[in-house]
Structure formats: structure tokens, C-alpha cells
Amino acid sequence: MKEIEVIIDTEEIAEFFFHELVKRGYVPTEEELEEIADITFEYLLDKSIIDEEVDNE
């Protein structure tokens, strides 16, 4: 299987969920969006869809 590099940005996830939830009539708070983004990231890790890479800068 070919390996590709994907960068997951939790801020981008939060923005995506914000727009999708607003379209469905929900108005989430910034804190709720951050939690949803973190949960989504953890889900992707748990399912081995992504690997967490820590920057050593």
C-alpha cells in the first residue's frame, strides 16, 4: 500500500464542524468546537488512520 503524508489541523477541523453545524441549525461555542476537533483527532489516531508526529523545534 502506498503511504502518503497528510497534515491534520485541529483548527481546520473545528472550522469545518462550525460551518456544518451552522448549516444544520446549531450554533456551537468555540470551546465546543475545540472539543469536537480534539475528539475527531483522537478518533483518527485510535483507528490508525493517522499517526501523531510531534515537531521537535
C-alpha positions as CSV (number, residue, x, y, z in Angstrom):
1,M,0.0,0.0,0.0
2,K,1.3,3.5,-0.9
3,E,1.9,5.8,2.1
4,I,1.0,9.4,1.8
5,E,1.7,12.3,4.1
6,V,-1.4,14.1,5.5
7,I,-1.4,17.0,7.8
8,I,-4.3,17.2,10.2
9,D,-5.0,20.7,11.6
10,T,-7.5,20.7,14.5
11,E,-8.2,24.4,13.8
12,E,-9.3,23.4,10.3
13,I,-11.4,20.5,11.7
14,A,-13.1,23.0,14.1
15,E,-13.8,25.4,11.3
16,F,-15.3,22.6,9.2
17,F,-17.6,21.4,12.0
18,F,-18.6,25.0,12.7
19,H,-19.8,25.5,9.2
20,E,-21.5,22.1,9.0
21,L,-23.3,22.6,12.4
22,V,-24.5,26.1,11.5
23,K,-25.9,24.8,8.2
24,R,-27.9,22.3,10.3
25,G,-29.2,25.0,12.7
26,Y,-26.7,24.6,15.6
27,V,-24.6,27.4,17.0
28,P,-21.6,25.8,18.8
29,T,-19.3,27.7,21.1
30,E,-15.6,28.0,20.4
31,E,-14.9,25.7,23.4
32,E,-17.4,23.0,22.0
33,L,-15.7,23.2,18.6
34,E,-12.3,22.7,20.1
35,E,-13.6,19.6,21.9
36,I,-15.1,18.2,18.8
37,A,-11.9,18.8,16.8
38,D,-9.8,17.1,19.6
39,I,-12.3,14.2,19.7
40,T,-12.1,13.8,15.9
41,F,-8.3,13.9,16.0
42,E,-8.3,11.2,18.8
43,Y,-10.7,9.1,16.8
44,L,-8.4,9.2,13.7
45,L,-5.5,8.2,15.9
46,D,-7.4,5.4,17.6
47,K,-8.5,4.0,14.2
48,S,-4.9,4.1,13.0
49,I,-5.9,6.4,10.1
50,I,-3.2,8.8,11.2
51,D,0.0,8.8,13.3
52,E,0.8,11.6,15.6
53,E,4.1,13.3,14.7
54,V,5.4,15.8,17.2
55,D,7.5,18.7,16.0
56,N,10.9,19.0,17.8
57,E,11.5,22.6,17.0
